[in-house]
Amino acid sequence: MSLLGKKFPGLLGKPMTPFFAAGAIVLYGVNSLQNALSNTAEFKNDPRNPNAKSGNAGH
């Protein structure tokens, strides 16, 4: 008696490769867009921006 049931003899990685590639491309695009938009004039001095200069240099 098997704990996880019968083995499934089908392929998993090969048919899913286009979906993994598309996911990586979408994540790269979203990251690039977020970085570009966080450096615009509107959000450059926003305290929530991780790239903003902090006022306390000794901290």
Protein Blocks (a to p, Z undefined) as FASTA:
>chain_A
ZZklpadfbdfklmmmmmmmmmmmmmmmmmmmmmmmmmpmklmmgmklmkbccfblkZZ
